[in-house]
Amino acid sequence: MVGTKREGLLTRQRHFVLTGVFALALLALVGRSGYLAVTEREFLQNQGEARATRIAEIRAHRGVISDRNGDPLAVSTPVVSVWTDPSMDSFDARELALVAEVLDRPVAGLVKRLEQNQQGRFVYLARRVDPAVARSLVALAIPGIRFKHEYRRFYPSGEISAHVVGTTDIDDLGQEGIELSMDHVLRGVPGSKRILRDRRGQRVRDLDFFDAPDFGGDVELSIDLRLQFFAYRELKSAVEHSGARSGSAVILDVESGDVLAMVNQPSYNPNRVGDRDFDGMRNRAITDLYEPGSTVKPLAILAALETGSYLSDTVIDTTPGYLMVGQKLVEDPVNRGRLTLAEVLARSSQVGITKIALGLEGSHLYDVFQRSGLSAIPSIGLPGEVSGVLTDRDIDSPIVRASLAYGYGVTASVIQLAQSYLTIASGGVRRQLNLIRGLPNTADERVFEESYVTSLLRMMEGVTSTKGTAPKARIHGFAVAGKTGTSRKITSGKYDDTRHVALFAGIAPSRDPKAVVVVIINEPLGVGVGGGEVAAPVFSRILARSLRILGVAPEKIVGMGDEGKDEDFGRAA
């Protein structure tokens, strides 16, 4: 009995002790909590916010690149990048298989990427996926799969305008073309906001907005997408048909100096990352240099007219069809006999143009080439523009002077040759080329007397007559002034008779010029490799369609024969 009472008393004492210990512990916790709440409140709040909130970037999309009519050439479309935090998230084989299936990627690739970044806090599982794909991933409800909203560039015209517009990298920074040169305008400035996230790092809601995004500025080009399309189509067809290595074409507006089209072959599709190779990405119209051959003979004729000693009907005797200049034999395919100045140009007589050049001061001939803009960098705002070679070194040497007159020993890009012909089409006024609207231009400068240029244009019409070297350059309903060119390329330090560059540069309508077109076909194969055979037909098709689109009315009755023009061409007595 006494033992039982003692046990009950001990039990009650233990209960009171335990209750007291628990109460003291509770009081200690409450006291500590109160102490921290008063003395460490700011610190604890900051720590909580650091774990539950973060500053997130608000992406700013790039500006739109458009043509002169407002048609988009480059736009930004929303995409989603998929990422995870390997230090916090892990996935079993089934989850990875589901993710890989939605992303259309091998499971092994995802596993390898995660293993390589086990210690990291951020790793992409996929970049720039379609929003529909991202929604499919969300529907899987796999913890640890996170999403980042971004923008991706889309190019509606694809390969047609790729060399002008350029492309961006995976981080949306300009890499080529206008995307690169105008990146400072096109690129936006991201904004920022504070978001609340759960323990898995997923966004719950927005808390505060700090800075609004500053979206990129738009850029308008002088390009006309309609002309760009037809020029590209014709050039591509010609390069494929002739088996050529490459080709380029440029269309300029005479009145404004605007670049209406600039196309190259081969090209690439900027919407396909795997389609980008260096050879196809090069904008050959501004980077590749060629000896222009006979396309610069009009400049030699212009130099002759400026002396006052030559007129269009001045007779040049090319008999017997060849001429020795130092150790160099200059010859025509046949003995053309006595030719007028106009006929020398129309029939592209090497002997005739050589005799004219030898009768000119070397410095004067060089000066005319330079004034035309042949050697000047066009500065149209594209990266990679180069300048050809035009030098007055040894210009007093007869062979140097003769070579310059028929387009050897000098190099130029397609855009430089077009720039030179623009000076002729403008009546002797040197005009700044434009590709990007809104940029300052240099003032027009008269560099040749209009009367000389007008006389030259009349003579250049003979090139496209039935007696000239380029009847295939004719355009029904319009008089065309132009010049063919065929230059040999150099192999192992010597001119190669099997590798040629076919050129045609022209102006239409020749009596009231509206457009300049230059076409170059590099290394065509087959029997006909000359400018009149290969490049002239491309010029005709491009410019005929361009004049119709530009609304230029025919300058003569459609269906009228060319007898009148051929009669004006004349013959030397």
C-alpha positions, 0 to 999 in steps of 0.5 A: 500500500505504502509502495503504491502511494510512493509510485503515484507520487513519483509519477506526478512529480515526473509529470510536473517536471516534464511539463515544467521543462516543456513550458520552459522550452516553449517560453525560450522559443517564444522569447527567442522568436520575439527577440529575433522579431525585434532585433533581427527583423530586417535581416530575416525579411531580407533572407526570406525574400532572397529565397522566395523572390528574385529580379527577372528580366523582361525581354525586349524584342528587336526592331523590324527590318522592312523594305521601302513599301513596309513589307517585313524582311525581319521580325521577332517572334516569341519563343520559349527556352527550356532550362533546369537547375541541376543543383535542385532538380533531378529527373528519373528515366521516365521523365527524361524520356517524356521531355525528350519526346516532346522536344524531339531530341535524343534522351542520351543528349539530355542525360549527357547535358545534365551530367556535364552540369551537375554542379551548375545552377542553370542549364538549357535543355532546349533553346528557342522552342515553339510556344506550342512545344512549351505548352506540351511540356507544361502539360507534363507537370514535371517538377524542375522543368523551367521556362524562359520567354525569349524572341527569335528572328524570322525572315519572311523572304528567306534566301531572297534577301539574306545577304542584305538583311543578314542574321542574328545569333542564338542570343539575338545579336546581329551577326551579318548584314543589316542585322549587324551594322544596325544592331545598335538601333535594332537591339532593345534594352531589357526591362526588369521586375520582381517576381515571387517563386515557389520552392522549385523556382517556378514563378508564382506571380509578379510583385513589382515592375522596376524598368519597362523594356525599351523595344528595338527601333525599326529600320527601313531599307531602300530595297523593293522586295518585288524587284528583289524577288525577280532579280533573285529568281532570274540570277539563280536560274542563269547561274544554274543554267550556265553551270557558273560558280556564282553570280550577283546583280544590283538594281539602282534607282537613278533619281535617288541613288537607292539600292532597289535590289541586291542579290547573289548566288549561292545564297542561304536561308537565314531561318535554318541554322544548319544552312549557313555556310561561309560560301553561301553567306558572303555578300559577293556584290560588295565583297568580291572583286573582278576585273570589269573588262569591257564594261569600263570602255564607256569611261575611256570614250568619255575621257576621249570626248572630254578632250574635244578631239573626238566626236561620236563619228570620229573615225578610228582605223583598226586595220589590220585587226591587231596592234603591238603595244610594247611586248603585248599583242592587242587584237580583235576577233576579225579585222573591223577596218575603219570604225567610228567612235560609236562603233568602237564602243558598240562592237567592243573593239580592243584595237580601237579602244587601245588606239584611243587610250594611247592618244590620251594623257594617262592622268586624264584617263585615270581621273575619269575612272576615279571621278565616276566612282569606280574606285570609291567604297559605296558606304551603303551601311553593309559590313564587309564593303571593299574597294577595288584596285585603281591606281595611277602607277605607271599610268604613262606606260602605253600598255598600262594605259591600254589595259586600263581602257579595256578593263584589265589591271583594275578591279571593282565590286559589282556595287562599285561598277553600278555606282560608276554607271549611276554617274553616267545615268545621272547625266554626269552627277556623282550621287550617294548610294542609299540602302538604309532610309533616314541616314544622312547623304552627301550632296550630289556633285557634278563630275562630268559635263552633261553634253558629253554624257548624253553623247556617250549614252547615245553611243552606248545604245549601239551596244544593244543594237543588232550590230552591237555585242548585246542585242540580247540585252534589249527590252521591248518598248525601251531604248537601252544603253549598256556595255558588255564585258568578258574578263579572264580570271587568273590561275597560277599567276597567268590569265586562264582562257578557260575561266571567265567572268561575264558582265553586263552593265546597263541603263534604261530608258536611255533617253530618260534614265530610271534604273541601272542594272549590273549583272555578273556571272562568275565562271560560266561553263559551255560554249557561250561565256561572254557578257553578251551571251550569258549576262545580257539576257539576265539584265534584260529580264530583270530590268524589263520586269523592274520597269513595269513594276516601277510604272515606267511607260515605254518610250516608243511604240511597242512592236516598232522595229529597231531599224531606226536605232540601227540606222542611227548607229551608222558606219564609218565611211 
